[in-house]
Amino acid sequence: MGRKRGFDETTVLDVVRDRFWTTGFDGTSTYDLMDATGMGKGSIYKAFGNKHSLYVRVFSDYCQGLVAQAREEQEGPHAVLTSPMARLQRYVVSLADGPSPGLPP
């Protein structure tokens, strides 16, 4: 049986997402990720693969959050009160008015 991870995956992914969001993929080194997460290079690679794999994972999680937010907006409790077009318009305007879900302001 393998050892239990000594880190919270969600927390690490949030920190990594914020770092990529701030400095971009090319502007973020593996050493930056090590510094941000407090994890060693080997631990990062073992848990998430290389920097590109980690970026793809964080981006995928972000996209899933966007889809979940859009679904909630379209199917939420107020969905029966307005037309689908009105709900979609409200959702698009909300994206333009504020930060995207899961991203720093």
Backbone hydrogen bonds, N-H to C=O, Kabsch-Sander energy under -0.5 kcal/mol:
donor,donor_aa,acceptor,acceptor_aa,energy
9,E,7,F,-0.7
12,V,8,D,-2.4
13,L,9,E,-2.8
14,D,10,T,-2.2
15,V,11,T,-2.3
16,V,12,V,-2.6
17,R,13,L,-2.6
18,D,14,D,-2.3
19,R,15,V,-2.0
20,F,16,V,-2.8
21,W,17,R,-2.8
22,T,18,D,-2.0
23,T,19,R,-2.7
24,G,20,F,-2.5
27,G,23,T,-0.6
28,T,25,F,-1.2
29,S,27,G,-0.6
33,L,29,S,-2.0
34,M,30,T,-2.3
35,D,31,Y,-2.5
36,A,32,D,-2.7
37,T,33,L,-2.4
38,G,34,M,-2.2
44,I,40,G,-2.3
45,Y,41,K,-2.5
46,K,42,G,-2.5
47,A,43,S,-2.4
48,F,44,I,-3.0
49,G,44,I,-0.6
49,G,45,Y,-1.5
54,L,50,N,-2.3
55,Y,51,K,-2.5
56,V,52,H,-2.7
57,R,53,S,-2.2
58,V,54,L,-2.5
59,F,55,Y,-2.9
60,S,56,V,-2.6
61,D,57,R,-2.4
62,Y,58,V,-2.2
63,C,59,F,-2.6
64,Q,60,S,-2.5
65,G,61,D,-1.9
66,L,62,Y,-2.0
67,V,63,C,-2.5
68,A,64,Q,-2.4
69,Q,65,G,-2.4
70,A,66,L,-2.6
71,R,67,V,-2.8
72,E,68,A,-2.5
73,E,69,Q,-2.5
74,Q,70,A,-2.0
75,E,71,R,-2.6
76,G,72,E,-1.9
79,A,76,G,-1.9
81,L,78,H,-1.4
82,T,78,H,-0.6
82,T,79,A,-0.7
87,R,83,S,-2.3
88,L,84,P,-2.5
89,Q,85,M,-2.5
90,R,86,A,-2.4
91,Y,87,R,-2.2
92,V,88,L,-2.5
93,V,89,Q,-2.5
94,S,90,R,-2.1
95,L,91,Y,-1.8
96,A,92,V,-1.8
97,D,93,V,-2.0
98,G,94,S,-1.3
103,L,100,S,-1.6
